[in-house]
Amino acid sequence: MKPVKQLLLILTALCLLSSGAFGASVISEITIEGVVIDERTQKPLQGANIYIEETGQGASTDHHGYFSITVGHEEGTLIISYLGYKVQRYQLSELALLQISEFSLQPININSGSELIVTTDQAHMAYMGMYSDVKTKPVEDHISTIPGMDMVTRANFAKDPVIRGLRDGRINVLIDGMRMTPACVDGMDPLTAYVETDNLETIDLQRGGQGSSAPGGTLNFNMVKPSINSGWRGNLETGFHTVSNQQVYQGSINYGEEKWAARVSGTYRDAGNFVTGSNERISLSGFKKGNMYASILYKPGASHDLSIQYIGDFAGDAGYPALIMDTRRADAHAAGLEHNWTNPGMGISSIKTRLYLNRVEHWMDDYDRDVTDREVMTDMHMPMYGETTTYGLNSAIKTAKERYLFSLDLEAYGMDAFADMWMHHLNPDVSDMYLLNLPHVSTRNASVSADYQYFTSTDWVIGVNGRLEAGQNQIGEQDTYRAEYPDLNDLEPNFMVYSAGLNVEKQLFTRLNSGVKLSDGYRMPDHMELYGYYIYQPLDNFFYYGNPGLEPERSSQAELFFIYGNNSTNFHGSASLWVNRMNRYITGNKIDNLFKRYENMGTAILTGAELDLHYNFSNQWDGGASLSYVFGQHSELDEPLPMIPPMKGTAFLQRQTERIGLESRIRWAAAQNRIAEENSIETETGSYLLWDFFGRLSLVNNLRLQVGVENILNTFYIDHLSVNSLPATGRNVHLSLRYTF
């Protein structure tokens, strides 16, 4: 049996055991439960650590700050700790007597000797605030303002995320921890299209490759969960965007009792052609799209909860003016079953196990295009179809005590992909041609990763992490690749890769912490790099061939970061400087002026910086600014890496009261004149500065009006990551009316 199959069987068994057979049951005598909140803001704290000092028995809080822990006696000390807050201790006998259900943690000012836990392993952005509360805006508009994040634009619909200059197979994009694989070989169905803002609770962004095989980082969308004991509640909202005459309709309903809850929501968007800052209406840029999300939560007891989620996304007639084709139809189905087990015994705080199955189908064609006047594939139509099925099982085991946190993650997942293309010539005397772009490709992967963080009494934080992953690849039709690569002995390579990291953090002055992160690891080639055939890449207008002879790509990274204050201090912020050296860099190598083949091509180096600052002037006024920069260079080609975003930033000032909210924001980008010219074709872009305004008014109870004007000055600009230099949208006035009940 091949090593990857052995590892898959072992990890699958461990995942299943972790969800149902990990230790014996503890006889219940006392159950302590409640909500952990921030003492100043009164907001719940997700992920706080709860454990019994004498036994190590532990738990952690959920998305709503809730926890429950069952102990076998009344003697002992309950300890609650959270990153950046003072540790609280309670005697079990007092808790049982007083029946305390709310536990307040006090944010700490960093002083020598204080009990401090701070880490920047991931930037956890709670989905809240004025602009992020505009539910009729697509999710990519919200995440594009996060430092280190950018978006590749192909149309007025669906954008690809970029983290620190890297995208596609070099970053992980997850939905509730589930992997999905786009079906379109031209990237016209990015995963961000399947998440609607109204269903999003938080965004987890990990920048850099620590603990992951993705050197760019990981973007995880945490979906809203149903609320227990909520009764009936929900919302209805309608919105309109003038730049494309887009109409948005959405609504959700939630019902919760003591042991179960359910939530169902739906969103529909209908957009026409959008207008640029030069008042030009871009043809073939409209779309129609429906999305539904359903989730059921069952909580039979204090230690267990079981939930099932489903996302259905259905798009049609989505125009891509920057490409030579449009999306005729795109269907996506994502389903997951998740089990959370708190306090299973043996010193473990929690075990989260998830089983999922996702499928994406994508149809595109060029029947709305004039094919007689284009540079490639002239005088023929090329309808294309793609499908992917992704499935997996993962389990995260966590344990925590006062001075350390430990997590063990087990995962097994697979993917099946197929894509083809018919070519119909306008001349009926020319025979049709048929091409397999992805000939029944399958991948199977299994991994185990661990992370250990130790918090010393002298305010040091020391962490280590490691990951081992095995991958197996299969291809259905090998004739084409055998002809392209006659010297390759094996067209179905197996890989075994690792990644390892070290992070060290220390308090320097009051409220100021600094640290370093180091990592080294390998990324396996993805299925497109291995087996894609005749794939048009609009970023540089070449057709790409896959290469089954590719070797894993190596990434070595270092980061220096600074943190000042926290969300509860008037002034807080973070800054980071980083470098990423990538050896055996996988990129397309020019065969001629039309075709490229994926190859391992020497060394690529990316360096960059991020800055994020916030200041609370008063209870009603606050503001902030952010900045990010990436510098990319290919050593062997001696030219810049293609499609690297320029220096970008934002600044905002907002005032919020109970009834009224106002925000003014500036977005800007420098010119990008460092472009690739030898191995890629890239265009320089100019600088721009945009001014936005948002307002919110509570009309009556439960009824809220939101208004915004983006690009107030109607500036014409082109973002550097816009495919084929597609202009961006001009002035956009958007209105929405939201009713909650």
C-alpha positions in Angstrom: 0.0 0.0 0.0 1.3 3.4 -0.9 2.4 5.7 2.0 -0.3 8.3 1.4 -3.0 5.7 1.6 -1.6 4.4 4.8 -1.5 7.9 6.3 -5.0 8.6 5.0 -6.4 5.5 6.8 -4.6 6.3 10.0 -5.7 10.0 10.1 -9.3 9.1 9.2 -9.5 6.6 12.0 -8.0 9.1 14.4 -10.4 11.8 13.3 -13.4 9.5 13.8 -12.1 8.4 17.2 -11.6 11.9 18.3 -15.3 12.8 17.8 -16.7 9.8 19.7 -14.3 7.6 21.5 -11.7 9.8 23.2 -11.6 8.8 26.9 -14.3 7.7 29.2 -17.2 9.7 30.5 -16.8 11.7 33.7 -19.5 11.2 36.4 -21.2 14.6 36.6 -21.6 16.2 40.0 -21.1 19.9 39.3 -21.6 21.8 36.0 -20.2 25.3 35.7 -21.5 27.2 32.7 -21.7 30.8 31.7 -20.5 33.6 29.3 -17.1 35.2 29.3 -17.2 38.9 28.4 -14.9 41.9 28.1 -15.3 44.0 31.3 -15.2 47.3 29.4 -17.1 46.6 26.2 -19.4 43.9 27.6 -18.8 41.9 24.4 -18.4 38.1 24.5 -14.9 36.7 24.1 -14.5 33.7 21.8 -11.8 31.2 22.5 -11.2 32.0 26.2 -9.5 29.2 28.0 -11.3 27.6 31.0 -9.6 24.8 33.1 -9.4 23.3 36.5 -6.0 24.1 38.1 -5.7 20.9 40.1 -6.7 18.4 37.3 -6.0 20.3 34.1 -9.6 19.6 33.0 -10.5 22.3 30.5 -12.9 23.9 28.0 -13.0 27.0 25.8 -15.7 29.5 24.9 -17.7 29.4 21.6 -18.6 32.2 19.2 -21.0 33.7 21.8 -18.5 33.5 24.7 -20.4 30.5 26.2 -18.7 27.6 28.0 -19.7 24.6 30.1 -17.5 22.4 32.2 -18.5 19.4 34.3 -16.4 18.4 37.3 -16.6 15.6 39.8 -16.3 17.5 43.0 -16.7 20.9 44.6 -13.1 21.4 45.6 -10.6 23.1 43.2 -10.0 26.3 41.4 -11.5 27.4 38.0 -9.1 29.5 36.0 -10.2 31.7 33.0 -7.6 33.2 30.8 -7.7 35.1 27.4 -5.1 36.7 25.3 -4.4 40.2 26.6 -6.6 40.0 29.7 -6.0 39.4 33.4 -6.3 35.8 34.5 -9.3 35.2 36.8 -9.5 32.5 39.5 -12.7 31.2 41.1 -13.2 28.6 43.8 -15.6 25.9 42.6 -17.4 25.8 45.9 -18.2 29.6 45.6 -19.4 29.2 42.0 -21.7 26.3 42.9 -23.1 28.4 45.8 -23.5 31.8 44.0 -24.5 30.3 40.6 -22.4 32.9 38.7 -23.3 32.8 35.0 -21.3 35.9 33.7 -17.5 36.1 34.0 -15.9 39.5 33.2 -12.2 39.7 32.2 -10.3 42.9 32.5 -8.0 44.1 29.7 -4.5 44.6 31.1 -2.0 47.4 30.6 1.2 45.6 29.9 3.5 45.9 32.9 6.5 43.8 33.9 5.4 40.7 35.7 1.8 40.9 34.7 0.1 37.8 33.3 0.0 38.5 29.6 -0.9 36.4 26.6 -0.6 38.1 23.2 0.0 36.6 19.8 -0.3 37.6 16.2 -0.4 34.2 14.6 -3.6 35.3 12.9 -5.4 38.5 12.4 -8.9 37.8 13.7 -11.3 40.4 12.3 -14.7 40.4 14.0 -17.3 41.1 11.4 -18.6 44.3 13.0 -18.4 48.1 12.5 -20.1 50.6 10.3 -18.8 49.7 6.8 -18.6 46.0 7.4 -22.2 46.1 8.5 -23.3 47.1 5.0 -24.7 43.6 4.2 -25.6 44.4 0.6 -21.9 44.9 -0.3 -20.2 41.7 -1.5 -17.7 40.2 0.9 -14.6 40.9 -1.2 -15.3 44.6 -0.9 -14.8 44.2 2.9 -11.7 42.1 3.0 -9.9 44.1 0.3 -9.2 46.9 2.9 -7.4 44.5 5.3 -3.6 45.2 5.3 -1.8 42.5 3.3 -5.0 41.6 1.4 -5.7 42.4 -2.3 -8.1 41.2 -4.9 -7.7 40.1 -8.5 -10.5 41.7 -10.6 -11.9 40.1 -13.7 -15.3 41.7 -13.8 -18.0 43.4 -11.6 -18.5 39.9 -10.1 -16.4 37.6 -8.0 -12.8 38.5 -7.2 -9.7 36.4 -6.3 -8.0 37.0 -2.9 -4.3 37.8 -2.8 -2.3 37.6 0.4 1.1 39.2 0.5 1.4 39.1 -3.3 0.5 35.4 -3.5 -2.7 33.7 -4.7 -4.3 30.6 -6.2 -2.5 27.4 -4.9 -0.2 29.5 -2.7 -3.0 30.5 -0.3 -5.8 28.6 1.4 -9.3 29.9 1.2 -11.7 28.0 3.5 -15.3 28.3 4.4 -15.9 27.2 8.0 -12.6 25.2 7.7 -13.9 23.4 4.6 -11.8 23.2 1.5 -13.4 24.0 -1.9 -12.0 23.9 -5.4 -13.1 26.2 -8.2 -14.3 24.4 -11.3 -13.4 27.1 -13.9 -10.0 26.7 -15.4 -9.9 30.4 -16.1 -10.6 31.4 -12.5 -14.1 32.8 -13.1 -15.6 31.2 -10.0 -13.4 32.2 -7.0 -14.5 30.9 -3.6 -15.3 34.4 -2.3 -18.4 34.3 -4.6 -20.0 31.6 -2.4 -20.0 33.7 0.9 -22.6 36.4 1.3 -22.0 39.1 3.8 -25.2 38.5 5.7 -24.1 35.0 6.6 -20.6 36.0 7.7 -19.7 36.2 11.4 -15.9 36.5 11.5 -12.9 36.4 9.1 -9.7 34.7 10.2 -6.7 35.8 8.2 -3.3 34.2 8.7 -0.6 36.0 6.8 2.4 33.9 6.0 3.0 30.2 5.9 3.4 29.2 9.6 1.8 25.9 10.3 0.5 25.6 6.7 1.7 24.3 3.3 0.4 27.5 1.7 3.2 30.1 1.8 0.9 33.1 1.3 -1.4 32.3 4.2 -4.9 31.3 5.0 -8.3 33.1 4.7 -11.1 31.4 6.6 -14.7 32.6 6.5 -16.6 31.7 9.7 -20.3 31.5 9.0 -23.1 32.6 11.4 -24.4 29.8 13.6 -28.0 29.5 14.8 -28.6 30.9 18.3 -29.9 28.6 21.1 -32.8 29.9 23.2 -33.5 32.8 20.8 -37.0 32.1 19.8 -38.0 33.6 16.5 -35.8 36.3 15.1 -34.6 37.4 11.7 -34.1 40.2 9.2 -35.2 41.5 5.8 -33.1 43.8 3.7 -33.2 45.4 0.2 -30.5 47.5 -1.4 -29.6 49.3 -4.6 -26.2 50.3 -6.2 -26.3 53.0 -8.9 -23.0 52.2 -10.6 -24.5 49.0 -12.1 -28.2 49.4 -11.2 -27.7 46.4 -9.0 -30.7 45.2 -6.9 -30.1 43.2 -3.8 -32.7 41.3 -1.8 -31.9 39.3 1.3 -33.4 37.9 4.4 -32.8 35.4 7.2 -34.8 33.7 9.9 -33.6 32.0 13.1 -35.4 29.9 15.6 -33.9 28.5 18.8 -34.9 26.5 21.8 -33.0 25.1 24.7 -31.3 22.2 22.8 -31.6 23.1 19.2 -31.7 26.0 16.8 -32.0 26.6 13.0 -31.2 29.4 10.7 -32.0 29.9 7.0 -31.1 32.8 4.8 -31.2 33.8 1.2 -29.7 36.6 -1.0 -30.4 37.5 -4.6 -28.4 40.0 -6.7 -29.3 41.3 -10.2 -26.7 43.7 -11.7 -26.4 45.4 -15.1 -23.4 46.8 -16.8 -21.2 49.0 -14.6 -20.0 52.5 -15.3 -16.4 53.6 -14.9 -15.0 56.9 -13.6 -14.9 58.2 -17.2 -18.7 57.6 -17.5 -18.1 54.7 -19.9 -20.6 51.8 -19.5 -18.7 48.5 -19.7 -20.7 46.0 -21.8 -21.0 42.4 -20.8 -20.4 43.2 -17.1 -23.7 42.4 -15.5 -24.7 39.3 -13.6 -27.5 37.5 -11.7 -26.8 35.5 -8.6 -28.7 33.7 -5.9 -27.3 32.3 -2.6 -28.9 30.4 0.2 -27.5 29.2 3.5 -29.0 26.9 6.0 -27.7 25.6 9.4 -29.1 23.4 12.1 -27.5 23.2 15.6 -28.3 20.5 18.1 -26.9 20.7 21.7 -27.9 17.6 23.7 -25.9 18.6 26.7 -23.3 21.0 28.1 -20.3 19.2 26.5 -21.6 18.4 23.0 -23.0 20.3 20.0 -23.7 19.0 16.5 -24.3 21.2 13.6 -24.9 20.8 9.9 -24.4 23.6 7.3 -25.3 23.9 3.6 -24.4 26.7 1.1 -26.0 26.8 -2.3 -24.8 29.4 -4.8 -26.2 29.8 -8.3 -24.9 32.4 -10.7 -26.0 33.0 -14.3 -25.2 35.3 -17.3 -22.2 36.7 -15.5 -20.2 38.8 -17.9 -16.4 39.0 -17.9 -15.4 41.9 -20.1 -11.7 41.4 -19.3 -11.8 37.9 -20.7 -12.7 36.3 -24.0 -15.6 34.3 -22.4 -18.5 34.8 -20.0 -20.1 32.6 -17.4 -23.3 31.1 -18.6 -24.1 29.2 -15.4 -22.2 28.4 -12.1 -23.6 26.1 -9.4 -21.9 25.4 -6.1 -23.0 23.2 -3.2 -21.2 23.0 0.1 -22.3 20.8 3.0 -20.6 20.2 6.3 -21.3 18.2 9.5 -19.5 19.5 12.6 -19.2 18.1 16.1 -17.8 20.1 19.0 -16.9 18.3 22.2 -15.8 20.4 25.2 -14.1 18.8 28.2 -13.8 15.3 26.9 -11.3 14.4 29.7 -7.6 13.5 29.8 -6.8 17.2 30.1 -8.2 18.0 26.7 -10.1 21.3 26.4 -12.0 20.6 23.2 -12.2 18.5 20.1 -13.8 19.9 16.9 -14.4 17.4 14.1 -15.8 18.3 10.7 -16.9 16.1 7.7 -17.7 17.9 4.5 -18.5 17.5 0.8 -18.5 20.3 -1.8 -19.3 20.3 -5.5 -18.9 23.1 -8.1 -20.0 23.1 -11.7 -19.2 25.8 -14.2 -20.4 26.5 -17.8 -18.8 29.3 -19.9 -18.9 30.3 -23.5 -18.3 33.1 -26.0 -21.5 33.1 -27.8 -22.1 36.8 -26.9 -18.7 37.8 -28.4 -17.5 38.7 -31.8 -15.0 36.0 -32.4 -13.9 37.3 -35.8 -12.0 40.2 -34.2 -9.8 38.7 -31.5 -6.1 37.8 -31.4 -6.5 34.2 -30.1 -8.7 31.3 -31.4 -10.1 33.5 -34.2 -13.4 32.6 -36.0 -14.4 29.9 -33.5 -16.6 29.6 -30.5 -15.3 27.6 -27.5 -17.9 26.5 -24.9 -16.2 25.1 -21.9 -17.4 23.1 -18.9 -15.7 22.3 -15.6 -16.6 20.4 -12.4 -14.9 19.7 -9.1 -15.8 17.6 -6.1 -13.9 18.2 -2.8 -14.4 16.2 0.4 -12.6 15.9 3.6 -12.5 15.1 7.3 -10.6 17.1 9.9 -10.3 17.2 13.6 -8.7 19.8 15.9 -7.8 18.8 19.4 -6.9 21.6 21.9 -5.7 21.6 25.4 -4.8 24.6 27.6 -3.4 25.4 31.0 -2.3 28.7 32.5 1.1 28.7 30.8 0.6 26.8 27.6 -1.7 26.1 24.7 -1.4 23.0 22.5 -3.4 22.0 19.5 -3.2 18.9 17.2 -4.9 19.0 13.8 -5.6 16.0 11.7 -6.9 16.2 8.2 -7.7 14.0 5.2 -9.1 15.4 2.0 -9.5 14.7 -1.7 -10.5 16.4 -4.9 -11.7 15.2 -8.3 -11.7 17.6 -11.3 -12.7 17.5 -14.9 -12.8 20.3 -17.6 -13.2 20.2 -21.3 -13.7 22.5 -24.3 -15.5 22.2 -27.7 -14.2 24.4 -30.6 -16.8 25.2 -33.3 -15.4 27.0 -36.3 -17.6 29.6 -38.0 -16.9 27.9 -41.3 -19.1 24.8 -41.4 -16.6 23.0 -43.6 -14.1 23.0 -40.7 -14.5 20.1 -38.3 -15.2 20.6 -34.6 -12.4 19.9 -32.2 -12.6 18.6 -28.7 -10.0 19.2 -25.9 -9.6 17.9 -22.4 -8.3 20.8 -20.1 -8.4 18.6 -17.0 -8.6 14.9 -17.9 -10.3 13.4 -14.8 -7.7 14.5 -12.3 -7.8 13.3 -8.7 -5.8 14.3 -5.7 -5.7 12.7 -2.2 -4.0 14.4 0.7 -3.5 13.7 4.4 -1.8 15.8 7.0 -1.0 16.1 10.7 0.0 19.4 12.3 0.8 20.5 15.8 1.2 23.9 17.5 2.6 24.6 21.0 2.6 28.0 22.7 4.3 28.6 26.1 3.8 31.8 28.2 6.5 32.4 30.7 6.2 34.3 33.9 8.5 37.0 32.5 6.2 37.9 29.6 7.9 35.8 26.9 5.7 33.9 24.5 7.5 31.0 22.8 5.8 28.9 20.2 6.7 26.0 17.8 4.6 24.4 15.1 5.0 21.7 12.5 3.1 20.1 9.7 3.6 16.9 7.7 1.5 16.3 4.6 1.4 13.5 2.0 -0.2 13.9 -1.4 -1.1 11.5 -4.2 -2.1 12.4 -7.8 -4.0 10.5 -10.5 -4.9 11.3 -14.0 -7.6 9.6 -16.1 -6.4 10.1 -19.7 -2.6 9.9 -19.9 -2.1 9.9 -23.7 -1.7 13.6 -24.1 0.8 14.0 -21.3 2.7 10.9 -22.4 3.2 12.6 -25.7 4.2 16.0 -24.1 6.5 14.3 -21.6 7.9 11.1 -23.1 10.9 11.0 -20.7 8.8 11.1 -17.5 8.6 7.7 -15.8 5.7 8.6 -13.7 2.8 10.9 -14.6 1.1 10.4 -11.2 3.7 11.7 -8.7 3.4 11.3 -4.9 4.7 13.9 -2.6 5.6 14.1 1.1 6.2 17.6 2.4 6.7 19.4 5.7 6.6 22.8 7.2 7.9 24.0 10.5 7.8 27.3 12.4 9.1 29.2 15.5 7.7 32.3 17.0 9.1 34.3 20.0 7.4 37.4 21.5 8.4 39.7 24.3 7.1 42.8 26.0 9.4 45.8 25.4 7.7 48.7 27.1 4.3 49.4 28.6 1.7 48.2 26.1 4.3 47.5 23.5 5.2 43.9 22.4 7.5 42.7 19.7 8.4 39.4 18.3 9.7 37.3 15.4 8.3 34.5 13.4 10.4 32.0 11.3 9.1 29.3 9.1 10.3 26.9 6.4 8.3 24.5 4.4 7.2 23.0 1.0 4.2 23.4 -1.2 3.1 20.6 -3.4 2.1 21.5 -7.0 -1.6 21.9 -7.4 -3.7 20.0 -10.0 -3.7 22.9 -12.5 0.1 23.1 -12.4 0.5 19.4 -12.8 -2.2 18.6 -15.4 -3.8 21.7 -16.8 -3.8 21.5 -20.6 -4.2 24.4 -22.9 -5.3 26.7 -20.1 -5.7 30.4 -21.0 -4.2 32.6 -18.3 -5.7 36.1 -18.7 -3.2 37.7 -16.3 -0.5 37.5 -19.0 -2.4 36.3 -22.1 -0.6 33.0 -22.5 -1.9 29.4 -22.8 -0.4 27.1 -20.1 0.5 23.5 -20.1 0.8 21.5 -16.8 3.9 19.5 -15.9 3.7 16.3 -14.0 7.5 16.5 -13.5 7.3 19.5 -11.1 8.9 19.3 -7.7 7.5 20.9 -4.5 8.2 24.6 -4.1 10.1 25.7 -1.0 9.3 28.8 1.1 11.5 30.2 3.8 10.0 33.2 5.7 10.9 35.6 8.5 8.8 38.3 10.1 9.4 41.0 12.7 6.2 42.4 14.2 5.2 45.0 16.8 1.9 45.2 18.7 0.8 48.2 20.8 -2.2 48.0 23.1 -5.3 46.0 22.3 -8.9 46.5 21.2 -9.8 48.0 24.6 -7.1 50.7 24.7 -7.7 54.1 23.1 -4.7 53.7 20.8 -3.7 50.3 19.4 -2.1 49.0 16.3 0.4 46.6 14.8 3.2 46.7 12.3 5.2 43.9 10.6 8.2 43.5 8.3 8.6 40.3 6.4 10.6 38.4 3.8 9.6 35.3 1.8 12.3 33.4 -0.2 10.8 30.8 -2.5 13.1 28.2 -4.1 12.1 26.0 -7.0 9.6 28.6 -7.8 6.7 27.3 -9.9 5.8 29.5 -12.8 5.1 29.4 -16.5 8.1 29.4 -18.8 7.7 30.8 -22.3 7.7 28.2 -25.0 6.9 30.8 -27.7 4.8 33.9 -27.9 1.6 32.1 -27.2 2.3 29.1 -24.9 3.9 28.5 -21.5 4.7 25.4 -19.5 4.8 25.3 -15.7 8.3 24.7 -14.5 10.5 25.0 -11.4 12.3 28.2 -12.2 14.9 29.3 -9.7 14.3 31.6 -6.8 11.6 34.3 -6.2 11.9 36.7 -3.3 9.1 38.8 -1.8 9.5 41.3 0.9 6.9 43.6 2.4 5.4 45.5 5.3 2.0 46.1 6.9 0.8 48.8 9.3 -2.6 49.0 11.0 -3.5 51.8 13.5 -6.7 52.7 15.4 -7.5 55.5 17.8 -10.6 55.9 19.9 -11.0 59.6 20.5 -14.1 59.2 22.6 -17.1 56.9 23.0 -18.5 58.3 19.8 -15.4 59.1 17.6 -12.7 56.8 16.3 -10.4 56.6 13.4 -7.6 54.6 11.9 -5.2 54.1 9.0 -3.5 51.1 7.3 -0.8 50.6 4.8 0.7 47.6 3.0 3.6 47.1 0.6 5.0 44.1 -1.4 8.2 43.9 -3.4 8.7 40.9 -5.6 11.7 39.9 -7.7 12.7 36.8 -9.7 16.4 36.2 -9.2 17.1 34.0 -12.3 15.0 36.1 -14.7 16.3 39.3 -13.1 12.9 41.0 -13.4 10.0 41.8 -11.1 7.5 39.1 -10.3 4.3 39.7 -12.3 1.0 41.0 -10.8 2.5 42.4 -7.5 0.2 45.0 -5.9 1.6 48.5 -5.4 1.8 50.2 -2.0 -1.8 50.7 -0.8 -3.5 52.2 2.2 -6.7 53.4 3.8 -7.7 56.0 6.4 -11.0 56.6 8.1 -12.8 58.7 10.6 -16.2 57.7 12.0 -18.8 58.9 14.6 -21.4 56.5 16.0 -24.3 57.1 18.3 -27.2 54.9 19.1 -29.2 56.3 16.2 -26.7 57.8 13.8 -23.4 56.6 12.3 -21.2 58.6 9.9 -17.9 57.5 8.3 -15.5 59.1 5.9 -12.9 57.0 4.3 -9.9 57.4 1.9 -8.4 54.6 -0.2 -5.2 55.1 -2.2 -2.7 53.2 -4.2 0.7 54.3 -5.6 1.7 53.7 -9.2 3.1 50.3 -10.1 6.0 50.7 -12.5 7.9 47.5 -11.5 6.5 45.1 -14.1 7.5 41.9 -15.7 8.6 42.1 -19.3 10.8 39.2 -20.2 8.7 36.1 -19.2 5.4 37.8 -18.8 3.5 40.7 -20.4 2.4 43.3 -17.9 1.1 46.9 -18.0 2.1 49.7 -15.7 -0.7 51.4 -13.7 -1.0 54.9 -12.3 -1.7 56.0 -8.7 -5.1 56.9 -7.4 -6.9 58.3 -4.4 -10.6 57.7 -3.7 -13.0 59.2 -1.2 -15.9 57.3 0.3 -18.7 58.2 2.7 -21.1 56.0 4.7 -24.1 56.8 6.9 -26.5 54.9 9.0 -29.8 56.1 10.5 -32.1 54.1 12.9 -35.5 55.3 11.7 -37.7 53.4 14.2 -37.2 50.4 16.3 -35.7 47.6 14.3 -35.6 49.6 11.0 -32.3 51.0 9.7 -31.4 53.0 6.7 -27.9 52.9 5.3 -26.5 55.1 2.6 -23.0 55.3 1.0 -21.2 57.0 -1.8 -18.0 55.3 -3.0 -15.6 57.1 -5.2 -17.4 60.4 -4.6 -15.2 62.3 -7.1 -15.9 59.8 -9.8 -12.2 59.1 -10.3 -11.1 57.0 -13.3 -8.6 54.4 -12.2 -7.3 50.9 -12.9 -6.2 48.6 -10.1 -2.9 46.9 -10.8 -4.5 43.5 -10.2 -7.2 44.1 -12.7 -7.0 41.6 -15.5 -6.2 43.1 -18.9 -6.4 46.6 -17.2 -10.1 46.5 -16.8 -11.2 49.9 -15.4 -12.7 50.1 -12.0 -16.2 51.3 -11.1 -16.9 55.0 -10.9 -19.1 56.8 -8.4 -21.5 54.4 -6.7 -24.4 55.5 -4.5 -25.8 52.6 -2.6 -28.9 52.5 -0.4 -30.2 49.8 1.8 -33.1 49.4 4.2 -32.8 46.7 6.9 -35.6 45.4 9.2 -34.8 43.1 12.1 -37.3 41.2 14.2 
